[in-house]
C-alpha cells in the first residue's frame, strides 16, 4: 500500500431554483420550490411544493425573485441552503 494522502472528493451539492416568499428575517430568505413529479400510483404529473430556508448574506433577494440555492452545512435549526444567485427580479 502506498502512503500518499488522498482526500475523498466532495459529493455534488444539490441545487434548486425557486421563488422567494419571505425576506422578513435577517440574512435569511424563504424559497418555495415546486417540483413536477409523477404520482406513485396513477402516474399523472402533479406539482409538489416545498419551502427551504436559505442564507442570504447581503440581503440581495426580494419577495417574488427567482433564485438559485445550493445545499450547504447546517447553519441553524432550519437553514441548510445558501443563496447562489438571483435569476430574475
Phi, psi and omega per residue, in radians:
X1 nan 2.459 3.131
X2 -1.532 2.746 -3.061
X3 -1.782 0.388 -3.129
X4 -1.364 2.535 -3.090
X5 -1.642 1.667 3.098
X6 -1.805 2.398 3.115
X7 -1.727 2.608 3.135
X8 -1.253 2.317 -3.141
X9 -1.189 2.448 -3.137
X10 -1.243 2.403 3.141
X11 -1.171 2.827 3.113
X12 -1.205 2.400 3.122
X13 -1.496 2.487 3.108
X14 -1.245 2.482 3.040
X15 -2.164 2.575 3.127
X16 -2.377 2.607 3.036
X17 -2.043 2.198 -3.108
X18 -2.614 -3.058 -3.105
X19 -1.938 2.353 3.135
X20 -1.263 2.203 3.138
X21 -1.884 -0.347 -3.136
X22 -2.659 2.455 3.053
X23 -2.313 0.454 -3.034
X24 -1.308 -0.332 3.132
X25 -1.560 2.790 -3.141
X26 -1.398 2.121 3.115
X27 1.084 0.385 3.136
X28 -2.383 2.411 3.047
X29 -2.180 2.697 3.050
X30 -1.888 2.167 -3.083
X31 -2.011 2.247 3.072
X32 -1.702 2.140 -3.122
X33 -1.900 2.252 3.137
X34 -1.994 2.121 3.118
X35 -1.944 2.443 3.075
X36 -1.765 1.914 -3.069
X37 -2.203 2.646 3.081
X38 -1.320 2.472 3.075
X39 -1.100 2.411 -3.052
X40 -1.035 -0.657 -3.084
X41 -1.700 -0.788 -2.989
X42 -1.665 -0.155 3.062
X43 1.111 0.167 3.053
X44 -1.356 2.491 3.129
X45 -1.285 2.160 3.115
X46 -2.176 2.698 3.104
X47 -1.580 2.317 3.098
X48 -2.126 2.173 -3.121
X49 -1.968 2.627 3.137
X50 -2.546 2.506 3.115
X51 -1.722 2.367 3.065
X52 -2.120 2.413 3.016
X53 -1.656 2.146 -3.055
X54 -2.166 2.593 3.137
X55 -1.457 2.216 3.118
X56 -2.190 1.594 -2.999
X57 -0.978 -0.779 -3.037
X58 -1.784 0.175 -3.103
X59 0.907 0.867 -3.103
X60 -1.492 -0.506 -3.079
X61 -1.441 2.540 3.092
X62 -2.090 2.881 3.140
X63 -1.090 2.286 3.141
X64 1.695 -0.190 3.123
X65 -1.255 2.547 3.009
X66 -1.595 2.166 -3.033
X67 -2.282 2.769 3.028
X68 -1.927 2.251 3.122
X69 -2.111 2.709 -3.116
X70 -2.283 2.589 -3.139
X71 -1.164 2.506 3.118
X72 -2.582 -3.121 3.121
X73 -1.185 2.793 3.108
X74 -1.075 2.187 -3.134
X75 -1.767 -0.436 3.074
X76 -2.758 -2.899 -3.094
X77 -1.083 -0.628 -3.095
X78 -1.975 -0.380 -3.032
X79 -1.479 2.063 3.042
X80 -2.327 0.234 -3.098
X81 -2.263 2.762 -3.118
X82 -2.368 2.445 3.126
X83 -1.228 2.266 3.108
X84 -1.761 -0.893 -3.119
X85 -2.713 2.688 3.008
X86 -1.670 2.077 -3.069
X87 -1.459 -0.924 -3.138
X88 -2.227 2.546 3.031
X89 -1.689 nan nan
